[in-house]
């Protein structure tokens, strides 16, 4: 069985460089100003985003159905499966080793400019920094969850992992979060508009071979 056939059979997608990839002008438009937001966002200079981390449509043969979110942790990429062998690819920041979700989950709920509340583990790890926000930090430009958050659940229970925006865009492509998947604010807004509660999420932790 070929490597491609194995990947399609077990549902671990392979990425091929795509002729359908977004053009530079399309990518620039993805990161324009958003004055209509509750907390307006400025345009992002696309030159400051590595090409491989920019939102773009790519070829993505996979057995996962359209509408599935696939987080490729080792590659620091998130794919929203579009169907017909395509996906929208986003660069993401992921959790430090030992602090990341793996396997299947689903979007239990969504929020715009969400309140951030550190978990008990986060407070224990850094009480001086996080303890003062035990009651929650209101949404806004300085909030760690950024412009949007999608809360990941299993069996009706909150896993405490989120896909969310960030006020630290330089962290995209890095493994440094407390376990959540972080995206550029412009990108998380785009994903948020595509996703509904109940959307399936698959988090891959092992590098493809």
Protein Blocks (a to p, Z undefined) as FASTA:
>chain_A
ZZklmmmmnopacddddfkbccfklmmmmmgccfkbmbacddddfklpcfklpccddddd
dfbdghiacddfknopacddebjhiacddddddddehiacehjdddfbdcehiaddddfk
lmmmmmmlmmmmmnopaedfklmnlmbdcdddeehiaehiacdddfblklgoiafbghia
cddfklmmmmmmmpcghiacdddfbdcZZ
